[in-house]
């Protein structure tokens, strides 16, 4: 599968926090660090993502802003 995003990482799913409609997937990055992904519960089921899975993380963002005032 081809991706338009150039930022690709690998990681392990370490936790899934489920809500009624959305969920938060916590990822431990290789070689280090942590990232979270938010998706619908339907997408979680379609992807069959579970704790312990190794996944590819594809990041595509128009803007990432940090502001400290």
HTML snippet that shows the backbone in 3Dmol.js (N, CA, C, O; Angstrom):
<script src="https://3Dmol.org/build/3Dmol-min.js"></script>
<div id="view" style="width:600px;height:400px;position:relative"></div>
<script>
const pdb = `
ATOM      1  N   UNK A   1       0.845  -1.177   0.000  1.00  0.00           N
ATOM      2  CA  UNK A   1       0.000   0.000   0.000  1.00  0.00           C
ATOM      3  C   UNK A   1       0.887   1.236   0.000  1.00  0.00           C
ATOM      4  O   UNK A   1       1.865   1.296   0.745  1.00  0.00           O
ATOM      5  N   UNK A   2       0.558   2.219  -0.825  1.00  0.00           N
ATOM      6  CA  UNK A   2       1.309   3.474  -0.863  1.00  0.00           C
ATOM      7  C   UNK A   2       0.663   4.502   0.048  1.00  0.00           C
ATOM      8  O   UNK A   2      -0.554   4.527   0.225  1.00  0.00           O
ATOM      9  N   UNK A   3       1.518   5.360   0.627  1.00  0.00           N
ATOM     10  CA  UNK A   3       1.048   6.422   1.516  1.00  0.00           C
ATOM     11  C   UNK A   3       1.578   7.746   1.009  1.00  0.00           C
ATOM     12  O   UNK A   3       2.697   7.818   0.501  1.00  0.00           O
ATOM     13  N   UNK A   4       0.778   8.797   1.142  1.00  0.00           N
ATOM     14  CA  UNK A   4       1.228  10.133   0.800  1.00  0.00           C
ATOM     15  C   UNK A   4       2.045  10.752   1.917  1.00  0.00           C
ATOM     16  O   UNK A   4       2.739  11.747   1.709  1.00  0.00           O
ATOM     17  N   UNK A   5       1.963  10.171   3.091  1.00  0.00           N
ATOM     18  CA  UNK A   5       2.676  10.699   4.259  1.00  0.00           C
ATOM     19  C   UNK A   5       4.098  10.161   4.282  1.00  0.00           C
ATOM     20  O   UNK A   5       4.326   8.977   4.031  1.00  0.00           O
ATOM     21  N   UNK A   6       5.044  11.024   4.579  1.00  0.00           N
ATOM     22  CA  UNK A   6       6.443  10.620   4.632  1.00  0.00           C
ATOM     23  C   UNK A   6       6.882  10.234   6.044  1.00  0.00           C
ATOM     24  O   UNK A   6       7.888   9.546   6.212  1.00  0.00           O
ATOM     25  N   UNK A   7       6.148  10.664   7.041  1.00  0.00           N
ATOM     26  CA  UNK A   7       6.512  10.405   8.430  1.00  0.00           C
ATOM     27  C   UNK A   7       5.953   9.058   8.867  1.00  0.00           C
ATOM     28  O   UNK A   7       4.766   8.942   9.170  1.00  0.00           O
ATOM     29  N   UNK A   8       6.801   8.051   8.897  1.00  0.00           N
ATOM     30  CA  UNK A   8       6.376   6.721   9.273  1.00  0.00           C
ATOM     31  C   UNK A   8       7.265   6.197  10.394  1.00  0.00           C
ATOM     32  O   UNK A   8       8.492   6.270  10.320  1.00  0.00           O
ATOM     33  N   UNK A   9       6.630   5.673  11.425  1.00  0.00           N
ATOM     34  CA  UNK A   9       7.312   5.126  12.589  1.00  0.00           C
ATOM     35  C   UNK A   9       6.784   3.715  12.828  1.00  0.00           C
ATOM     36  O   UNK A   9       5.780   3.316  12.239  1.00  0.00           O
ATOM     37  N   UNK A  10       7.449   2.976  13.677  1.00  0.00           N
ATOM     38  CA  UNK A  10       6.916   1.690  14.115  1.00  0.00           C
ATOM     39  C   UNK A  10       6.781   1.728  15.624  1.00  0.00           C
ATOM     40  O   UNK A  10       7.490   2.463  16.312  1.00  0.00           O
ATOM     41  N   UNK A  11       5.859   0.925  16.126  1.00  0.00           N
ATOM     42  CA  UNK A  11       5.652   0.900  17.563  1.00  0.00           C
ATOM     43  C   UNK A  11       4.783  -0.253  17.999  1.00  0.00           C
ATOM     44  O   UNK A  11       4.328  -1.067  17.195  1.00  0.00           O
ATOM     45  N   UNK A  12       4.570  -0.295  19.292  1.00  0.00           N
ATOM     46  CA  UNK A  12       3.778  -1.351  19.910  1.00  0.00           C
ATOM     47  C   UNK A  12       2.588  -0.726  20.623  1.00  0.00           C
ATOM     48  O   UNK A  12       2.736   0.286  21.307  1.00  0.00           O
ATOM     49  N   UNK A  13       1.415  -1.317  20.469  1.00  0.00           N
ATOM     50  CA  UNK A  13       0.218  -0.857  21.169  1.00  0.00           C
ATOM     51  C   UNK A  13       0.343  -1.296  22.622  1.00  0.00           C
ATOM     52  O   UNK A  13       0.415  -2.491  22.910  1.00  0.00           O
ATOM     53  N   UNK A  14       0.368  -0.322  23.546  1.00  0.00           N
ATOM     54  CA  UNK A  14       0.531  -0.658  24.960  1.00  0.00           C
ATOM     55  C   UNK A  14      -0.752  -0.473  25.767  1.00  0.00           C
ATOM     56  O   UNK A  14      -0.868  -1.000  26.873  1.00  0.00           O
ATOM     57  N   UNK A  15      -1.716   0.273  25.221  1.00  0.00           N
ATOM     58  CA  UNK A  15      -2.988   0.456  25.924  1.00  0.00           C
ATOM     59  C   UNK A  15      -4.046   0.949  24.953  1.00  0.00           C
ATOM     60  O   UNK A  15      -3.747   1.671  24.001  1.00  0.00           O
ATOM     61  N   UNK A  16      -5.288   0.551  25.204  1.00  0.00           N
ATOM     62  CA  UNK A  16      -6.422   1.049  24.434  1.00  0.00           C
ATOM     63  C   UNK A  16      -7.473   1.511  25.435  1.00  0.00           C
ATOM     64  O   UNK A  16      -7.987   0.711  26.217  1.00  0.00           O
ATOM     65  N   UNK A  17      -7.790   2.798  25.410  1.00  0.00           N
ATOM     66  CA  UNK A  17      -8.804   3.374  26.297  1.00  0.00           C
ATOM     67  C   UNK A  17     -10.067   3.564  25.460  1.00  0.00           C
ATOM     68  O   UNK A  17     -10.090   4.378  24.537  1.00  0.00           O
ATOM     69  N   UNK A  18     -11.096   2.823  25.780  1.00  0.00           N
ATOM     70  CA  UNK A  18     -12.325   2.812  24.990  1.00  0.00           C
ATOM     71  C   UNK A  18     -13.386   3.733  25.562  1.00  0.00           C
ATOM     72  O   UNK A  18     -13.584   3.797  26.775  1.00  0.00           O
ATOM     73  N   UNK A  19     -14.067   4.447  24.671  1.00  0.00           N
ATOM     74  CA  UNK A  19     -15.227   5.245  25.036  1.00  0.00           C
ATOM     75  C   UNK A  19     -16.434   4.698  24.307  1.00  0.00           C
ATOM     76  O   UNK A  19     -16.373   3.608  23.739  1.00  0.00           O
ATOM     77  N   UNK A  20     -17.534   5.441  24.313  1.00  0.00           N
ATOM     78  CA  UNK A  20     -18.737   4.997  23.615  1.00  0.00           C
ATOM     79  C   UNK A  20     -18.564   5.044  22.102  1.00  0.00           C
ATOM     80  O   UNK A  20     -18.982   4.128  21.394  1.00  0.00           O
ATOM     81  N   UNK A  21     -17.945   6.120  21.608  1.00  0.00           N
ATOM     82  CA  UNK A  21     -17.801   6.325  20.164  1.00  0.00           C
ATOM     83  C   UNK A  21     -16.336   6.339  19.731  1.00  0.00           C
ATOM     84  O   UNK A  21     -16.009   5.855  18.647  1.00  0.00           O
ATOM     85  N   UNK A  22     -15.456   6.885  20.561  1.00  0.00           N
ATOM     86  CA  UNK A  22     -14.043   7.050  20.228  1.00  0.00           C
ATOM     87  C   UNK A  22     -13.167   6.242  21.185  1.00  0.00           C
ATOM     88  O   UNK A  22     -13.600   5.827  22.260  1.00  0.00           O
ATOM     89  N   UNK A  23     -11.912   6.032  20.754  1.00  0.00           N
ATOM     90  CA  UNK A  23     -10.940   5.373  21.629  1.00  0.00           C
ATOM     91  C   UNK A  23      -9.586   6.057  21.479  1.00  0.00           C
ATOM     92  O   UNK A  23      -9.328   6.741  20.489  1.00  0.00           O
ATOM     93  N   UNK A  24      -8.732   5.863  22.471  1.00  0.00           N
ATOM     94  CA  UNK A  24      -7.364   6.380  22.459  1.00  0.00           C
ATOM     95  C   UNK A  24      -6.424   5.188  22.515  1.00  0.00           C
ATOM     96  O   UNK A  24      -6.506   4.360  23.422  1.00  0.00           O
ATOM     97  N   UNK A  25      -5.522   5.106  21.525  1.00  0.00           N
ATOM     98  CA  UNK A  25      -4.559   4.016  21.450  1.00  0.00           C
ATOM     99  C   UNK A  25      -3.189   4.586  21.828  1.00  0.00           C
ATOM    100  O   UNK A  25      -2.688   5.501  21.175  1.00  0.00           O
ATOM    101  N   UNK A  26      -2.594   4.042  22.880  1.00  0.00           N
ATOM    102  CA  UNK A  26      -1.270   4.493  23.339  1.00  0.00           C
ATOM    103  C   UNK A  26      -0.213   3.590  22.710  1.00  0.00           C
ATOM    104  O   UNK A  26      -0.313   2.364  22.751  1.00  0.00           O
ATOM    105  N   UNK A  27       0.807   4.229  22.126  1.00  0.00           N
ATOM    106  CA  UNK A  27       1.832   3.509  21.394  1.00  0.00           C
ATOM    107  C   UNK A  27       3.206   3.778  21.981  1.00  0.00           C
ATOM    108  O   UNK A  27       3.536   4.915  22.319  1.00  0.00           O
ATOM    109  N   UNK A  28       4.001   2.730  22.100  1.00  0.00           N
ATOM    110  CA  UNK A  28       5.396   2.847  22.512  1.00  0.00           C
ATOM    111  C   UNK A  28       6.222   2.779  21.226  1.00  0.00           C
ATOM    112  O   UNK A  28       6.190   1.778  20.510  1.00  0.00           O
ATOM    113  N   UNK A  29       6.958   3.849  20.945  1.00  0.00           N
ATOM    114  CA  UNK A  29       7.674   3.953  19.682  1.00  0.00           C
ATOM    115  C   UNK A  29       8.998   3.216  19.710  1.00  0.00           C
ATOM    116  O   UNK A  29       9.622   3.070  20.761  1.00  0.00           O
ATOM    117  N   UNK A  30       9.421   2.755  18.542  1.00  0.00           N
ATOM    118  CA  UNK A  30      10.750   2.174  18.359  1.00  0.00           C
ATOM    119  C   UNK A  30      11.616   3.223  17.702  1.00  0.00           C
ATOM    120  O   UNK A  30      11.257   3.656  16.607  1.00  0.00           O
ATOM    121  N   UNK A  31      12.699   3.664  18.252  1.00  0.00           N
ATOM    122  CA  UNK A  31      13.451   3.096  19.358  1.00  0.00           C
ATOM    123  C   UNK A  31      13.091   3.653  20.720  1.00  0.00           C
ATOM    124  O   UNK A  31      13.687   3.215  21.704  1.00  0.00           O
ATOM    125  N   UNK A  32      12.170   4.578  20.850  1.00  0.00           N
ATOM    126  CA  UNK A  32      11.788   5.099  22.159  1.00  0.00           C
ATOM    127  C   UNK A  32      10.777   6.207  22.010  1.00  0.00           C
ATOM    128  O   UNK A  32      10.625   6.783  20.932  1.00  0.00           O
ATOM    129  N   UNK A  33      10.096   6.502  23.075  1.00  0.00           N
ATOM    130  CA  UNK A  33       9.085   7.555  23.059  1.00  0.00           C
ATOM    131  C   UNK A  33       7.688   6.973  23.104  1.00  0.00           C
ATOM    132  O   UNK A  33       7.495   5.759  23.029  1.00  0.00           O
ATOM    133  N   UNK A  34       6.720   7.866  23.228  1.00  0.00           N
ATOM    134  CA  UNK A  34       5.312   7.480  23.343  1.00  0.00           C
ATOM    135  C   UNK A  34       4.485   8.381  22.443  1.00  0.00           C
ATOM    136  O   UNK A  34       4.797   9.561  22.284  1.00  0.00           O
ATOM    137  N   UNK A  35       3.435   7.831  21.855  1.00  0.00           N
ATOM    138  CA  UNK A  35       2.514   8.592  21.018  1.00  0.00           C
ATOM    139  C   UNK A  35       1.109   8.037  21.249  1.00  0.00           C
ATOM    140  O   UNK A  35       0.945   6.871  21.611  1.00  0.00           O
ATOM    141  N   UNK A  36       0.112   8.872  21.039  1.00  0.00           N
ATOM    142  CA  UNK A  36      -1.274   8.438  21.142  1.00  0.00           C
ATOM    143  C   UNK A  36      -1.979   8.676  19.825  1.00  0.00           C
ATOM    144  O   UNK A  36      -1.670   9.623  19.101  1.00  0.00           O
ATOM    145  N   UNK A  37      -2.931   7.808  19.520  1.00  0.00           N
ATOM    146  CA  UNK A  37      -3.767   7.962  18.339  1.00  0.00           C
ATOM    147  C   UNK A  37      -5.223   7.874  18.777  1.00  0.00           C
ATOM    148  O   UNK A  37      -5.578   7.034  19.604  1.00  0.00           O
ATOM    149  N   UNK A  38      -6.054   8.733  18.227  1.00  0.00           N
ATOM    150  CA  UNK A  38      -7.478   8.725  18.541  1.00  0.00           C
ATOM    151  C   UNK A  38      -8.222   8.302  17.286  1.00  0.00           C
ATOM    152  O   UNK A  38      -7.960   8.812  16.196  1.00  0.00           O
ATOM    153  N   UNK A  39      -9.151   7.367  17.446  1.00  0.00           N
ATOM    154  CA  UNK A  39      -9.945   6.885  16.313  1.00  0.00           C
ATOM    155  C   UNK A  39     -11.322   6.453  16.795  1.00  0.00           C
ATOM    156  O   UNK A  39     -11.569   6.349  17.997  1.00  0.00           O
ATOM    157  N   UNK A  40     -12.204   6.205  15.852  1.00  0.00           N
ATOM    158  CA  UNK A  40     -13.537   5.737  16.225  1.00  0.00           C
ATOM    159  C   UNK A  40     -13.451   4.281  16.686  1.00  0.00           C
ATOM    160  O   UNK A  40     -12.510   3.565  16.342  1.00  0.00           O
ATOM    161  N   UNK A  41     -14.428   3.862  17.453  1.00  0.00           N
ATOM    162  CA  UNK A  41     -14.498   2.474  17.885  1.00  0.00           C
ATOM    163  C   UNK A  41     -14.682   1.557  16.674  1.00  0.00           C
ATOM    164  O   UNK A  41     -14.192   0.427  16.664  1.00  0.00           O
ATOM    165  N   UNK A  42     -15.384   2.045  15.665  1.00  0.00           N
ATOM    166  CA  UNK A  42     -15.584   1.271  14.440  1.00  0.00           C
ATOM    167  C   UNK A  42     -14.240   1.023  13.734  1.00  0.00           C
ATOM    168  O   UNK A  42     -13.979  -0.086  13.268  1.00  0.00           O
ATOM    169  N   UNK A  43     -13.393   2.055  13.658  1.00  0.00           N
ATOM    170  CA  UNK A  43     -12.071   1.889  13.045  1.00  0.00           C
ATOM    171  C   UNK A  43     -11.211   0.919  13.844  1.00  0.00           C
ATOM    172  O   UNK A  43     -10.483   0.113  13.263  1.00  0.00           O
ATOM    173  N   UNK A  44     -11.288   0.988  15.157  1.00  0.00           N
ATOM    174  CA  UNK A  44     -10.534   0.072  16.011  1.00  0.00           C
ATOM    175  C   UNK A  44     -10.922  -1.375  15.704  1.00  0.00           C
ATOM    176  O   UNK A  44     -10.063  -2.249  15.594  1.00  0.00           O
ATOM    177  N   UNK A  45     -12.225  -1.613  15.568  1.00  0.00           N
ATOM    178  CA  UNK A  45     -12.712  -2.959  15.257  1.00  0.00           C
ATOM    179  C   UNK A  45     -12.298  -3.382  13.848  1.00  0.00           C
ATOM    180  O   UNK A  45     -11.870  -4.518  13.646  1.00  0.00           O
ATOM    181  N   UNK A  46     -12.421  -2.483  12.880  1.00  0.00           N
ATOM    182  CA  UNK A  46     -12.048  -2.798  11.491  1.00  0.00           C
ATOM    183  C   UNK A  46     -10.575  -3.161  11.373  1.00  0.00           C
ATOM    184  O   UNK A  46     -10.217  -4.079  10.634  1.00  0.00           O
ATOM    185  N   UNK A  47      -9.711  -2.439  12.103  1.00  0.00           N
ATOM    186  CA  UNK A  47      -8.270  -2.686  12.064  1.00  0.00           C
ATOM    187  C   UNK A  47      -7.858  -3.865  12.954  1.00  0.00           C
ATOM    188  O   UNK A  47      -6.751  -4.388  12.824  1.00  0.00           O
ATOM    189  N   UNK A  48      -8.746  -4.274  13.848  1.00  0.00           N
ATOM    190  CA  UNK A  48      -8.478  -5.366  14.796  1.00  0.00           C
ATOM    191  C   UNK A  48      -7.212  -5.081  15.616  1.00  0.00           C
ATOM    192  O   UNK A  48      -6.395  -5.973  15.844  1.00  0.00           O
ATOM    193  N   UNK A  49      -7.066  -3.832  16.052  1.00  0.00           N
ATOM    194  CA  UNK A  49      -5.904  -3.425  16.855  1.00  0.00           C
ATOM    195  C   UNK A  49      -6.123  -3.859  18.295  1.00  0.00           C
ATOM    196  O   UNK A  49      -7.177  -3.624  18.885  1.00  0.00           O
ATOM    197  N   UNK A  50      -5.085  -4.505  18.850  1.00  0.00           N
ATOM    198  CA  UNK A  50      -5.151  -4.969  20.235  1.00  0.00           C
ATOM    199  C   UNK A  50      -3.843  -4.646  20.952  1.00  0.00           C
ATOM    200  O   UNK A  50      -2.806  -4.456  20.316  1.00  0.00           O
ATOM    201  N   UNK A  51      -3.903  -4.588  22.272  1.00  0.00           N
ATOM    202  CA  UNK A  51      -2.689  -4.383  23.065  1.00  0.00           C
ATOM    203  C   UNK A  51      -1.675  -5.463  22.722  1.00  0.00           C
ATOM    204  O   UNK A  51      -2.022  -6.638  22.601  1.00  0.00           O
ATOM    205  N   UNK A  52      -0.422  -5.057  22.567  1.00  0.00           N
ATOM    206  CA  UNK A  52       0.646  -5.985  22.220  1.00  0.00           C
ATOM    207  C   UNK A  52       0.953  -6.041  20.735  1.00  0.00           C
ATOM    208  O   UNK A  52       2.003  -6.552  20.346  1.00  0.00           O
ATOM    209  N   UNK A  53       0.048  -5.519  19.884  1.00  0.00           N
ATOM    210  CA  UNK A  53       0.279  -5.522  18.436  1.00  0.00           C
ATOM    211  C   UNK A  53       1.424  -4.600  18.051  1.00  0.00           C
ATOM    212  O   UNK A  53       1.575  -3.520  18.621  1.00  0.00           O
ATOM    213  N   UNK A  54       2.234  -5.026  17.082  1.00  0.00           N
ATOM    214  CA  UNK A  54       3.227  -4.171  16.453  1.00  0.00           C
ATOM    215  C   UNK A  54       2.535  -3.483  15.282  1.00  0.00           C
ATOM    216  O   UNK A  54       1.871  -4.144  14.484  1.00  0.00           O
ATOM    217  N   UNK A  55       2.680  -2.176  15.172  1.00  0.00           N
ATOM    218  CA  UNK A  55       1.993  -1.422  14.124  1.00  0.00           C
ATOM    219  C   UNK A  55       2.940  -0.430  13.458  1.00  0.00           C
ATOM    220  O   UNK A  55       3.963  -0.042  14.022  1.00  0.00           O
ATOM    221  N   UNK A  56       2.575  -0.032  12.250  1.00  0.00           N
ATOM    222  CA  UNK A  56       3.242   1.070  11.568  1.00  0.00           C
ATOM    223  C   UNK A  56       2.402   2.307  11.862  1.00  0.00           C
ATOM    224  O   UNK A  56       1.174   2.267  11.783  1.00  0.00           O
ATOM    225  N   UNK A  57       3.064   3.389  12.196  1.00  0.00           N
ATOM    226  CA  UNK A  57       2.387   4.643  12.524  1.00  0.00           C
ATOM    227  C   UNK A  57       2.688   5.628  11.405  1.00  0.00           C
ATOM    228  O   UNK A  57       3.843   5.994  11.186  1.00  0.00           O
ATOM    229  N   UNK A  58       1.653   6.053  10.702  1.00  0.00           N
ATOM    230  CA  UNK A  58       1.804   6.974   9.584  1.00  0.00           C
ATOM    231  C   UNK A  58       1.236   8.319  10.017  1.00  0.00           C
ATOM    232  O   UNK A  58       0.058   8.421  10.358  1.00  0.00           O
ATOM    233  N   UNK A  59       2.078   9.351  10.002  1.00  0.00           N
ATOM    234  CA  UNK A  59       1.687  10.672  10.483  1.00  0.00           C
ATOM    235  C   UNK A  59       1.612  11.631   9.308  1.00  0.00           C
ATOM    236  O   UNK A  59       2.581  11.807   8.570  1.00  0.00           O
ATOM    237  N   UNK A  60       0.458  12.244   9.146  1.00  0.00           N
ATOM    238  CA  UNK A  60       0.307  13.272   8.120  1.00  0.00           C
ATOM    239  C   UNK A  60      -0.459  14.428   8.759  1.00  0.00           C
ATOM    240  O   UNK A  60      -1.637  14.303   9.093  1.00  0.00           O
ATOM    241  N   UNK A  61       0.218  15.526   8.918  1.00  0.00           N
ATOM    242  CA  UNK A  61      -0.394  16.685   9.551  1.00  0.00           C
ATOM    243  C   UNK A  61      -0.055  17.936   8.734  1.00  0.00           C
ATOM    244  O   UNK A  61       1.078  18.123   8.290  1.00  0.00           O
ATOM    245  N   UNK A  62      -1.038  18.756   8.556  1.00  0.00           N
ATOM    246  CA  UNK A  62      -0.802  20.020   7.858  1.00  0.00           C
ATOM    247  C   UNK A  62      -0.018  20.955   8.752  1.00  0.00           C
ATOM    248  O   UNK A  62       0.935  21.595   8.308  1.00  0.00           O
ATOM    249  N   UNK A  63      -0.420  21.038  10.028  1.00  0.00           N
ATOM    250  CA  UNK A  63       0.262  21.909  10.988  1.00  0.00           C
ATOM    251  C   UNK A  63       0.375  21.213  12.330  1.00  0.00           C
ATOM    252  O   UNK A  63      -0.559  20.553  12.785  1.00  0.00           O
ATOM    253  N   UNK A  64       1.508  21.366  12.945  1.00  0.00           N
ATOM    254  CA  UNK A  64       1.695  20.952  14.334  1.00  0.00           C
ATOM    255  C   UNK A  64       2.265  22.164  15.039  1.00  0.00           C
ATOM    256  O   UNK A  64       3.386  22.584  14.754  1.00  0.00           O
ATOM    257  N   UNK A  65       1.501  22.725  15.953  1.00  0.00           N
ATOM    258  CA  UNK A  65       1.893  23.961  16.617  1.00  0.00           C
ATOM    259  C   UNK A  65       2.075  23.743  18.114  1.00  0.00           C
ATOM    260  O   UNK A  65       1.241  23.110  18.762  1.00  0.00           O
ATOM    261  N   UNK A  66       3.150  24.260  18.650  1.00  0.00           N
ATOM    262  CA  UNK A  66       3.363  24.313  20.099  1.00  0.00           C
ATOM    263  C   UNK A  66       3.462  25.778  20.481  1.00  0.00           C
ATOM    264  O   UNK A  66       4.182  26.546  19.843  1.00  0.00           O
ATOM    265  N   UNK A  67       2.746  26.160  21.511  1.00  0.00           N
ATOM    266  CA  UNK A  67       2.762  27.553  21.962  1.00  0.00           C
ATOM    267  C   UNK A  67       2.962  27.555  23.470  1.00  0.00           C
ATOM    268  O   UNK A  67       2.253  26.869  24.206  1.00  0.00           O
ATOM    269  N   UNK A  68       3.932  28.332  23.917  1.00  0.00           N
ATOM    270  CA  UNK A  68       4.147  28.513  25.340  1.00  0.00           C
ATOM    271  C   UNK A  68       4.225  30.017  25.579  1.00  0.00           C
ATOM    272  O   UNK A  68       5.110  30.696  25.059  1.00  0.00           O
ATOM    273  N   UNK A  69       3.300  30.516  26.360  1.00  0.00           N
ATOM    274  CA  UNK A  69       3.240  31.959  26.604  1.00  0.00           C
ATOM    275  C   UNK A  69       3.595  32.284  28.034  1.00  0.00           C
ATOM    276  O   UNK A  69       3.597  33.454  28.419  1.00  0.00           O
TER     277      UNK A  69
END
`;
const viewer = $3Dmol.createViewer("view");
viewer.addModel(pdb, "pdb");
viewer.setStyle({}, {cartoon: {color: "spectrum"}});
viewer.zoomTo();
viewer.render();
</script>
